[in-house]
Amino acid sequence: MYSCRKLKFREQAFPVNITFEERAREFEVVVKIAAEIDLNTITAYMQRGSSVDIPQEGIHCLDVVLRYHQTYNMQYVPVTRSLFSMNQPMLAELGDGAVVWLGHFQSVRMGTHMFLNVDASQKAFYKADDVINVLYDVLRLNQEFGPPRLNQEQVRMFERYIKGVKVRFQVGAIKRDYKVNGLL
C-alpha cells in the first residue's frame, strides 16, 4: 500500500467488515510502514539522462498505483500483470467451455522520458454457464437427445476439466460458491 502523505503512525490495526453474498466477515488489517519512497529520484534520474542508478522503487510504486486504480472499482479481473475488463463486448468461443477475454498489460518504462507501455493481451477463461451446458460443450454431446449416459472415459474427461473450478449452486434465493474437488 502506498500513501501520498506521511502517515501519523508506524503501525496500526484496523477492523474491516466485508459482506459478500449476504455473508458478513470481520478481519483485522495491520498497516506497518515498510519504507519511504522519494519520487523525486525519478525526476533527478530523467534530468541526469543517465542509465546508472535507475529508481526502481519509484517506478514500481507508479506501476502499483496505476494498476490499483483500475482494479479498485472491481471492473477488471487481474491475471498476473494483465487486466481484463468485466464488460467484454464480444467473447470469442474457443469450444470446450472456454472463451477468450481481451485485456491489456501496462507498465511504466524509463528511457529519455517516462513512458507508459500498454500492450494488448488475451486469455482463455471458463465460460459462465450452467454446469450441464458445459458438460455438453466439453464432451461435444447433442442436447436434443435428452440427458446423456456417460461412460467412464467421459466421466474422467469431464472431471479433469472441471476439477478446481469454482461453481455457484443456486436454489431460489440461496446462493453458494464451491470449488469442485471431483465427481461422484
Solvent accessible surface area in square Angstrom, and as a share of the most:
residue,aa,sasa,rsa
1,M,180,0.80
2,Y,77,0.29
3,S,61,0.39
4,C,123,0.74
5,R,185,0.68
6,K,160,0.68
7,L,61,0.30
8,K,202,0.86
9,F,51,0.21
10,R,164,0.60
11,E,101,0.45
12,Q,80,0.35
13,A,49,0.38
14,F,75,0.31
15,P,100,0.63
16,V,52,0.30
17,N,112,0.57
18,I,88,0.45
19,T,94,0.55
20,F,124,0.52
21,E,48,0.22
22,E,165,0.74
23,R,120,0.44
24,A,82,0.64
25,R,156,0.57
26,E,123,0.55
27,F,86,0.36
28,E,127,0.57
29,V,67,0.39
30,V,71,0.41
31,V,21,0.12
32,K,129,0.55
33,I,41,0.21
34,A,106,0.82
35,A,68,0.52
36,E,118,0.53
37,I,55,0.28
38,D,80,0.41
39,L,79,0.39
40,N,106,0.55
41,T,64,0.37
42,I,9,0.05
43,T,66,0.39
44,A,40,0.31
45,Y,15,0.06
46,M,72,0.32
47,Q,147,0.65
48,R,133,0.48
49,G,67,0.65
50,S,34,0.22
51,S,92,0.59
52,V,101,0.58
53,D,113,0.59
54,I,73,0.37
55,P,15,0.09
56,Q,115,0.51
57,E,109,0.49
58,G,1,0.01
59,I,17,0.08
60,H,106,0.47
61,C,10,0.06
62,L,44,0.22
63,D,25,0.13
64,V,54,0.31
65,V,71,0.41
66,L,69,0.35
67,R,63,0.23
68,Y,125,0.47
69,H,137,0.61
70,Q,43,0.19
71,T,29,0.17
72,Y,151,0.58
73,N,87,0.45
74,M,153,0.68
75,Q,83,0.37
76,Y,65,0.25
77,V,39,0.23
78,P,70,0.44
79,V,35,0.20
80,T,123,0.71
81,R,132,0.48
82,S,16,0.10
83,L,1,0.01
84,F,4,0.02
85,S,32,0.21
86,M,103,0.46
87,N,108,0.55
88,Q,30,0.13
89,P,123,0.77
90,M,165,0.74
91,L,73,0.36
92,A,60,0.47
93,E,110,0.49
94,L,100,0.50
95,G,28,0.27
96,D,58,0.30
97,G,0,0.00
98,A,21,0.16
99,V,4,0.02
100,V,28,0.16
101,W,41,0.14
102,L,98,0.49
103,G,18,0.17
104,H,36,0.16
105,F,43,0.18
106,Q,22,0.10
107,S,2,0.01
108,V,8,0.04
109,R,121,0.44
110,M,38,0.17
111,G,36,0.34
112,T,115,0.67
113,H,120,0.54
114,M,70,0.31
115,F,109,0.45
116,L,94,0.47
117,N,46,0.24
118,V,83,0.48
119,D,68,0.35
120,A,84,0.65
121,S,21,0.14
122,Q,114,0.51
123,K,82,0.35
124,A,54,0.42
125,F,42,0.17
126,Y,118,0.45
127,K,48,0.20
128,A,106,0.82
129,D,67,0.35
130,D,91,0.47
131,V,70,0.40
132,I,94,0.48
133,N,46,0.24
134,V,13,0.08
135,L,16,0.08
136,Y,20,0.08
137,D,44,0.23
138,V,9,0.05
139,L,18,0.09
140,R,184,0.67
141,L,48,0.24
142,N,74,0.38
143,Q,98,0.43
144,E,150,0.67
145,F,168,0.70
146,G,30,0.29
147,P,125,0.79
148,P,41,0.26
149,R,233,0.85
150,L,61,0.30
151,N,89,0.46
152,Q,127,0.56
153,E,83,0.37
154,Q,39,0.17
155,V,43,0.25
156,R,116,0.42
157,M,79,0.35
158,F,6,0.03
159,E,48,0.22
160,R,165,0.60
161,Y,44,0.17
162,I,8,0.04
163,K,121,0.51
164,G,38,0.37
165,V,24,0.14
166,K,143,0.61
167,V,37,0.21
168,R,122,0.44
169,F,113,0.47
170,Q,101,0.45
171,V,91,0.52
172,G,65,0.62
173,A,91,0.70
174,I,103,0.52
175,K,84,0.36
176,R,98,0.36
177,D,35,0.18
178,Y,117,0.45
179,K,135,0.57
180,V,21,0.12
181,N,123,0.63
182,G,31,0.30
183,L,68,0.34
184,L,226,1.12
